[in-house]
Amino acid sequence: MDFYQINLVAFVLLNGSMVYRQYKQDKRAELSEKIQEFDAEHDSTGEDRATAKVDIVTAASSAKQFTNIFFPVYVLVWGADWLQGPFIYTLYKDEKKLPEEIVARLFTTGFLAGAVSALFVGSLADRFGRKNACLAYCAITSLSCLSVLSNNISILFAGRALGGLGTTLMYTVFEAWMVTEYNRRGLERTSLKLSSIFGKMITLSSVVAVLAGLVGQVLVSWIGTNCAPFVASICCLGPAALIVLRKWSENYGDSGSPKEKKDSLKLLLGVDKQILTLGLTSCCFEGSMYLFIFFWSPALKSSHLLAQKHSALPFGLIFASFMGAMMLGSMLFTKILTDRKWMTCRELLQTVVALASGSLLFTIFFRSEYVTFWLFCVFEACVGVYFPAMGYQKGKVVGDGERAHIYGLLRIPFNIFVVVALSLTREGDAYREIIFMTCSGLLLIVSAVVGVFLHD
């Protein structure tokens, strides 16, 4: 096996071990619920006993039903997204032979569309229903995937605009529906904690991403075009839309209490320091992540050429390894915050942002292909911790009444951040190093801000 195959196998084995441990932990939690049911039945008498037992059984059943309808959709939606990830740059640059500046403009168009749509997508979802917004995402993203089959530059730009709109929907309405539905069902009474849901979401996303990278690589090799994974994405979005249509209940922005709406209004006016901190963190970390998505493949190609190697890099395997690292990070989040409680969510978020800063900075000083790859894996592990930590913090700060709206607004600064960076894109290693150094500095500042202003 070559270097990248060995690393992928190592990530699979390590993650497999942690998944097994998490499975045993979940089984212990189920046993604890059964013990509570037994205690409620035997410690109470008559009508109180029956009521207590019914409440526990109903809550546990509702939690199981909730996970059974949410996680399959989440897996399919993120599978569709991850199928596209490793191949979008090489599709434009290598297969369609577009100049680097045009590729950057295509990416910029997507982020600009995401920034503009963030102004209204969340409020529309709150008003007309998060379920309907999830269905809209499936349709819009399918059209975006179809656009890559064309070589017409106008259609490609239109496809990226639809992709930007779809990305805003994906990052806002699914999570908004989930948190609101979790609160509506009163699932905090069960062993299914919100922090563990966010951890499992990223773990599942990482597993799907690894599989998507491998499947995408097979499809590209078999069919002979980088368009194949985009068509496969549509095959994931169809079943996801069907489950949403048939199984999900609708929830709206008006499901929040008057106090929650008042609190959300304060957030919109920028009074709340915590939401401003979350907005800054989202802007800098997620902006750095998306710039990383754009630059990781040319960075590895540059290191590959410096080592006098002229063979093609296995982008599917590399992407799968990155997702393995991200999955490892998500399970570490669950282990640290939920199981062991070694530190608070704020402390964990502050730590991973600082670690991500270091991983980007060191790529400038170490030009070895293998070291660069490992530093990128560290960054991806930080991403795996960041998303459940950020999701948990937003779930605590933002009320249900304006959840999708606030989540959408949080994406505006980071979209602008990425648009500005990509609009200045130039060929060569020097510009890429400036980008990584700038992102590293911003992340270090954000880490300090999180420590000062974000509450536990």
C-alpha positions as CSV (number, residue, x, y, z in Angstrom):
1,M,0.0,0.0,0.0
2,D,1.1,3.5,-0.7
3,F,1.3,6.4,1.8
4,Y,-2.3,7.6,1.4
5,Q,-3.8,4.1,1.5
6,I,-1.9,3.4,4.8
7,N,-3.2,6.6,6.3
8,L,-6.8,5.9,5.3
9,V,-6.6,2.4,6.7
10,A,-5.2,3.8,10.0
11,F,-8.1,6.3,10.2
12,V,-10.6,3.6,9.5
13,L,-9.2,1.3,12.3
14,L,-9.0,4.2,14.8
15,N,-12.5,5.4,14.1
16,G,-13.8,1.9,14.1
17,S,-12.5,1.4,17.6
18,M,-14.1,4.7,18.8
19,V,-17.4,3.8,17.2
20,Y,-17.5,0.5,19.0
21,R,-16.8,2.3,22.3
22,Q,-19.5,4.8,21.6
23,Y,-21.9,2.0,20.8
24,K,-21.2,0.4,24.2
25,Q,-21.8,3.8,25.8
26,D,-25.2,4.1,24.1
27,K,-26.2,0.7,25.2
28,R,-25.4,1.7,28.8
29,A,-27.5,4.8,28.4
30,E,-30.4,2.6,27.2
31,L,-30.0,0.3,30.2
32,S,-30.1,3.4,32.4
33,E,-33.4,4.4,30.9
34,K,-34.9,1.0,31.5
35,I,-33.7,1.2,35.1
36,Q,-35.5,4.6,35.5
37,E,-38.6,3.0,34.1
38,F,-38.4,0.2,36.6
39,D,-37.8,2.6,39.4
40,A,-40.7,4.8,38.4
41,E,-43.0,1.7,38.3
42,H,-42.0,0.4,41.7
43,D,-41.4,3.6,43.7
44,S,-44.8,5.0,42.9
45,T,-48.2,3.7,43.6
46,G,-51.5,3.5,41.7
47,E,-52.1,6.3,39.3
48,D,-48.8,8.1,40.0
49,R,-46.9,4.8,39.1
50,A,-48.9,4.5,35.8
51,T,-48.4,8.1,34.9
52,A,-44.6,8.0,35.6
53,K,-44.2,4.9,33.5
54,V,-46.2,6.2,30.6
55,D,-44.2,9.5,30.6
56,I,-40.9,7.7,30.5
57,V,-42.0,5.2,27.8
58,T,-43.5,7.9,25.7
59,A,-40.4,10.1,25.9
60,A,-38.1,7.2,25.0
61,S,-40.4,6.2,22.1
62,S,-40.5,9.8,20.8
63,A,-36.7,10.0,21.0
64,K,-36.3,6.8,18.9
65,Q,-38.9,8.0,16.4
66,F,-37.1,11.4,16.1
67,T,-33.7,9.8,15.4
68,N,-35.2,7.4,12.9
69,I,-36.7,10.2,10.8
70,F,-33.9,12.8,11.1
71,F,-30.6,10.9,10.8
72,P,-31.4,9.1,7.5
73,V,-32.2,12.5,5.9
74,Y,-29.1,14.0,7.3
75,V,-27.0,11.2,6.0
76,L,-28.4,11.4,2.5
77,V,-28.2,15.3,2.3
78,W,-24.6,15.4,3.5
79,G,-23.8,12.4,1.3
80,A,-25.0,14.4,-1.7
81,D,-22.8,17.3,-0.6
82,W,-19.7,15.3,0.1
83,L,-19.9,13.5,-3.3
84,Q,-19.2,16.8,-4.9
85,G,-16.5,18.2,-2.6
86,P,-13.3,16.4,-3.8
87,F,-14.1,16.9,-7.5
88,I,-15.5,20.4,-8.0
89,Y,-12.1,22.1,-8.3
90,T,-10.5,19.5,-10.5
91,L,-13.7,19.4,-12.6
92,Y,-13.5,23.1,-13.4
93,K,-9.7,23.4,-13.6
94,D,-8.5,20.1,-15.1
95,E,-11.5,18.6,-17.0
96,K,-13.1,21.8,-18.3
97,K,-9.7,23.5,-18.6
98,L,-10.8,26.8,-17.1
99,P,-8.2,29.4,-15.9
100,E,-7.6,29.7,-12.2
101,E,-9.2,33.2,-12.2
102,I,-12.4,31.8,-13.7
103,V,-12.5,28.9,-11.2
104,A,-12.1,31.5,-8.4
105,R,-14.9,33.5,-9.8
106,L,-17.1,30.4,-10.0
107,F,-16.4,29.7,-6.3
108,T,-16.9,33.4,-5.5
109,T,-20.3,33.4,-7.2
110,G,-21.4,30.5,-5.0
111,F,-20.3,32.3,-1.8
112,L,-21.8,35.6,-2.9
113,A,-25.1,33.9,-3.6
114,G,-24.8,32.3,-0.2
115,A,-24.2,35.7,1.4
116,V,-27.2,37.4,-0.4
117,S,-29.6,34.5,0.2
118,A,-28.6,34.4,3.9
119,L,-30.4,37.8,4.3
120,F,-33.8,36.2,3.5
121,V,-33.6,32.4,3.4
122,G,-33.9,32.0,7.2
123,S,-36.8,34.3,7.7
124,L,-38.7,32.7,4.8
125,A,-38.1,29.3,6.3
126,D,-39.3,30.5,9.7
127,R,-42.4,32.0,8.0
128,F,-43.3,29.2,5.4
129,G,-41.9,26.2,7.3
130,R,-38.5,24.6,7.8
131,K,-39.8,21.3,6.2
132,N,-40.7,23.2,3.0
133,A,-37.3,24.8,3.0
134,C,-35.6,21.4,3.3
135,L,-37.6,20.2,0.3
136,A,-36.6,23.4,-1.6
137,Y,-32.9,22.6,-0.8
138,C,-33.2,19.2,-2.4
139,A,-34.7,20.7,-5.6
140,I,-32.2,23.6,-5.9
141,T,-29.2,21.5,-5.2
142,S,-30.3,18.9,-7.8
143,L,-30.4,21.7,-10.4
144,S,-27.0,22.9,-9.3
145,C,-25.6,19.4,-9.9
146,L,-27.1,19.1,-13.3
147,S,-25.5,22.4,-14.4
148,V,-22.0,20.8,-14.4
149,L,-23.0,18.6,-17.3
150,S,-22.8,21.7,-19.5
151,N,-19.7,23.4,-20.8
152,N,-21.6,26.7,-21.2
153,I,-19.9,29.2,-18.9
154,S,-23.2,31.0,-18.1
155,I,-24.9,27.8,-17.1
156,L,-21.9,26.9,-14.9
157,F,-22.1,30.3,-13.1
158,A,-25.9,29.8,-12.7
159,G,-25.2,26.4,-11.2
160,R,-22.7,27.9,-8.7
161,A,-25.3,30.5,-7.7
162,L,-27.8,27.8,-7.1
163,G,-25.2,25.9,-5.2
164,G,-24.6,28.9,-2.9
165,L,-28.3,29.2,-2.2
166,G,-28.5,25.5,-1.5
167,T,-25.5,25.6,0.9
168,T,-27.2,28.4,2.9
169,L,-30.3,26.3,3.2
170,M,-28.3,23.2,4.1
171,Y,-26.5,24.9,7.0
172,T,-29.6,26.6,8.4
173,V,-32.9,24.9,7.9
174,F,-32.1,21.2,8.7
175,E,-30.5,22.2,12.0
176,A,-33.2,24.7,12.8
177,W,-35.9,22.0,12.1
178,M,-34.0,19.5,14.3
179,V,-33.4,21.7,17.3
180,T,-37.0,23.0,17.3
181,E,-38.5,19.5,16.9
182,Y,-36.2,18.3,19.7
183,N,-37.5,21.0,22.0
184,R,-41.2,20.5,20.9
185,R,-41.0,16.8,21.8
186,G,-39.4,17.5,25.1
187,L,-36.5,15.1,24.5
188,E,-34.3,16.8,27.1
189,R,-36.0,14.4,29.5
190,T,-34.5,11.4,27.8
191,S,-30.9,10.1,27.5
192,L,-30.8,11.7,24.0
193,K,-29.0,15.0,24.8
194,L,-28.7,17.8,22.3
195,S,-24.9,17.8,22.6
196,S,-24.7,14.1,21.7
197,I,-27.0,14.7,18.7
198,F,-24.6,17.3,17.3
199,G,-21.7,14.9,17.9
200,K,-23.4,12.1,16.1
201,M,-24.3,14.4,13.2
202,I,-20.7,15.2,12.5
203,T,-19.6,11.6,13.1
204,L,-22.2,10.3,10.6
205,S,-21.3,13.1,8.2
206,S,-17.6,12.0,8.4
207,V,-18.5,8.4,7.8
208,V,-20.6,9.4,4.8
209,A,-17.8,11.7,3.6
210,V,-15.3,8.8,3.7
211,L,-17.6,6.6,1.7
212,A,-18.5,9.4,-0.7
213,G,-14.8,10.1,-1.4
214,L,-14.3,6.4,-2.2
215,V,-17.5,6.1,-4.2
216,G,-16.7,9.3,-6.1
217,Q,-13.2,8.0,-6.9
218,V,-14.7,4.7,-8.2
219,L,-17.3,6.5,-10.3
220,V,-14.8,8.9,-11.9
221,S,-12.4,6.0,-12.7
222,W,-15.2,3.9,-14.1
223,I,-17.2,6.5,-16.1
224,G,-14.2,8.7,-16.9
225,T,-15.6,12.1,-16.0
226,N,-15.6,14.2,-12.8
227,C,-19.3,14.9,-13.5
228,A,-20.3,11.4,-12.3
229,P,-20.3,12.2,-8.6
230,F,-22.6,15.2,-9.2
231,V,-25.2,12.9,-10.9
232,A,-24.8,10.5,-8.0
233,S,-25.6,13.4,-5.6
234,I,-29.0,13.8,-7.2
235,C,-29.7,10.1,-6.5
236,C,-29.2,10.9,-2.8
237,L,-31.3,14.0,-2.7
238,G,-34.4,12.2,-4.2
239,P,-34.9,9.7,-1.3
240,A,-34.1,12.5,1.2
241,A,-36.9,14.6,-0.1
242,L,-39.2,11.7,0.0
243,I,-38.6,11.0,3.7
244,V,-39.0,14.7,4.5
245,L,-42.2,14.9,2.6
246,R,-43.8,11.8,4.2
247,K,-42.3,11.6,7.7
248,W,-41.4,15.1,8.9
249,S,-43.9,17.4,10.7
250,E,-43.7,21.1,9.8
251,N,-42.4,23.7,12.3
252,Y,-42.4,27.4,11.9
253,G,-40.7,30.4,13.4
254,D,-43.7,31.3,15.4
255,S,-43.3,28.1,17.5
256,G,-41.0,30.0,19.8
257,S,-42.3,31.7,23.0
258,P,-42.8,35.5,23.2
259,K,-39.7,35.7,25.4
260,E,-37.7,33.8,22.8
261,K,-38.8,36.1,20.0
262,K,-37.9,39.1,22.1
263,D,-34.4,37.6,22.8
264,S,-34.0,36.9,19.1
265,L,-34.8,40.5,18.3
266,K,-32.0,41.5,20.7
267,L,-29.7,39.2,18.8
268,L,-30.8,40.7,15.5
269,L,-30.0,44.2,16.8
270,G,-26.5,43.0,17.8
271,V,-27.0,43.6,21.5
272,D,-26.0,40.1,22.7
273,K,-22.2,39.7,23.0
274,Q,-22.5,36.0,22.8
275,I,-24.2,36.0,19.4
276,L,-21.6,38.5,18.1
277,T,-18.9,36.2,19.3
278,L,-20.5,33.2,17.6
279,G,-20.8,35.3,14.4
280,L,-17.2,36.3,14.5
281,T,-16.1,32.7,15.2
282,S,-18.3,31.4,12.4
283,C,-17.0,34.0,10.0
284,C,-13.3,33.3,10.6
285,F,-13.4,29.5,11.2
286,E,-15.9,28.5,8.5
287,G,-14.4,31.1,6.2
288,S,-10.9,29.5,6.7
289,M,-12.4,26.1,6.2
290,Y,-13.9,27.0,2.8
291,L,-10.7,28.7,1.7
292,F,-9.0,25.5,2.8
293,I,-11.4,23.5,0.6
294,F,-10.4,25.7,-2.4
295,F,-6.6,25.5,-1.7
296,W,-5.9,22.1,-0.2
297,S,-5.6,20.3,-3.6
298,P,-3.3,22.8,-5.2
299,A,-1.2,22.9,-2.0
300,L,-0.7,19.1,-2.1
301,K,-0.1,19.2,-5.8
302,S,2.7,21.8,-5.2
303,S,4.3,19.7,-2.5
304,H,4.0,16.6,-4.7
305,L,5.8,18.4,-7.6
306,L,8.5,19.7,-5.2
307,A,9.3,16.1,-4.4
308,Q,9.9,15.4,-8.1
309,K,6.8,13.3,-8.4
310,H,4.7,13.6,-11.5
311,S,2.0,11.0,-10.9
312,A,-1.6,12.0,-10.3
313,L,-2.7,12.4,-6.7
314,P,-5.5,10.2,-5.5
315,F,-7.9,13.0,-4.5
316,G,-10.7,10.6,-3.5
317,L,-8.4,8.8,-1.0
318,I,-7.0,12.0,0.4
319,F,-10.5,13.4,0.8
320,A,-11.6,10.2,2.6
321,S,-8.7,10.5,5.0
322,F,-9.6,14.1,5.7
323,M,-13.1,13.0,6.5
324,G,-11.7,10.2,8.7
325,A,-9.8,12.9,10.7
326,M,-13.0,15.0,10.9
327,M,-14.9,11.9,12.2
328,L,-12.2,11.4,14.8
329,G,-12.6,15.0,15.9
330,S,-16.4,14.6,16.3
331,M,-16.1,11.6,18.4
332,L,-13.5,13.3,20.6
333,F,-16.1,16.1,21.1
334,T,-18.6,13.5,22.3
335,K,-16.1,11.8,24.6
336,I,-14.7,15.1,26.0
337,L,-17.9,17.0,26.5
338,T,-20.6,14.4,27.0
339,D,-19.0,11.3,28.5
340,R,-15.9,12.5,30.4
341,K,-16.8,16.2,30.9
342,W,-13.1,17.1,30.8
343,M,-13.8,20.7,29.8
344,T,-16.7,23.0,29.0
345,C,-17.9,23.5,25.5
346,R,-16.5,27.0,25.5
347,E,-13.1,25.8,26.5
348,L,-13.2,23.1,23.9
349,L,-14.2,25.5,21.2
350,Q,-11.4,27.9,22.2
351,T,-8.8,25.1,22.1
352,V,-9.7,23.7,18.7
353,V,-9.8,27.2,17.1
354,A,-6.2,27.8,18.4
355,L,-5.1,24.4,17.2
356,A,-6.6,25.0,13.7
357,S,-4.6,28.2,13.6
358,G,-1.4,26.4,14.2
359,S,-2.1,23.7,11.7
360,L,-2.6,26.2,8.9
361,L,0.5,28.3,9.9
362,F,2.9,25.3,10.0
363,T,2.0,24.4,6.4
364,I,4.0,27.5,5.3
365,F,7.2,26.3,7.0
366,F,7.0,22.6,6.2
367,R,6.8,21.9,2.5
368,S,7.0,18.1,2.7
369,E,4.0,16.5,1.0
370,Y,3.5,14.1,3.9
371,V,3.8,16.7,6.6
372,T,1.4,19.0,4.7
373,F,-1.1,16.2,4.5
374,W,-0.8,15.4,8.2
375,L,-1.2,19.1,9.1
376,F,-4.3,19.2,6.9
377,C,-5.6,16.2,8.8
378,V,-5.2,18.1,12.1
379,F,-7.2,21.0,10.7
380,E,-9.9,18.6,9.6
381,A,-10.0,17.0,13.1
382,C,-10.5,20.5,14.5
383,V,-13.4,21.0,12.0
384,G,-14.9,17.7,13.5
385,V,-14.8,19.2,17.0
386,Y,-15.9,22.7,15.9
387,F,-19.2,22.0,14.3
388,P,-20.9,20.1,17.1
389,A,-19.4,22.6,19.6
390,M,-20.7,25.6,17.6
391,G,-24.1,23.8,17.0
392,Y,-24.5,23.2,20.7
393,Q,-23.6,26.8,21.6
394,K,-26.1,28.2,19.0
395,G,-28.7,25.8,20.3
396,K,-28.4,27.4,23.8
397,V,-28.2,31.0,22.7
398,V,-30.8,31.3,19.9
399,G,-34.6,30.8,20.5
400,D,-36.8,28.6,18.4
401,G,-38.9,31.5,17.1
402,E,-36.2,33.0,14.9
403,R,-33.7,30.1,14.8
404,A,-33.5,29.7,11.0
405,H,-33.3,33.5,10.5
406,I,-30.5,33.9,13.0
407,Y,-28.6,30.9,11.6
408,G,-28.9,32.4,8.1
409,L,-27.6,35.8,9.3
410,L,-24.6,34.2,10.9
411,R,-23.5,33.0,7.5
412,I,-23.4,36.4,5.9
413,P,-20.0,37.6,7.4
414,F,-18.2,34.4,6.5
415,N,-19.6,34.4,2.9
416,I,-18.3,38.0,2.5
417,F,-15.0,36.9,4.0
418,V,-14.6,34.1,1.5
419,V,-15.8,36.2,-1.5
420,V,-13.2,38.9,-0.8
421,A,-10.4,36.3,-0.4
422,L,-11.4,34.5,-3.6
423,S,-11.8,37.7,-5.6
424,L,-8.1,38.4,-5.0
425,T,-7.0,34.9,-6.0
426,R,-3.8,34.6,-7.9
427,E,-1.8,31.6,-9.3
428,G,1.2,30.3,-7.3
429,D,2.3,29.3,-3.8
430,A,3.0,32.8,-2.5
431,Y,-0.6,33.9,-2.6
432,R,-1.8,30.6,-1.0
433,E,0.7,31.1,1.8
434,I,-0.6,34.6,2.5
435,I,-4.1,33.2,2.7
436,F,-3.1,30.5,5.2
437,M,-1.1,33.0,7.3
438,T,-4.0,35.4,7.4
439,C,-6.5,32.7,8.4
440,S,-4.1,31.5,11.1
441,G,-3.8,35.0,12.6
442,L,-7.6,35.5,12.5
443,L,-8.2,32.2,14.2
444,L,-5.8,33.0,17.0
445,I,-7.7,36.3,17.6
446,V,-11.0,34.4,17.6
447,S,-9.7,31.9,20.1
448,A,-9.0,34.8,22.5
449,V,-12.4,36.4,21.9
450,V,-14.2,33.1,22.6
451,G,-12.4,32.8,25.9
452,V,-13.4,36.3,27.0
453,F,-17.0,36.8,25.8
454,L,-18.6,33.3,25.4
455,H,-20.3,31.9,28.5
456,D,-20.4,28.3,29.5
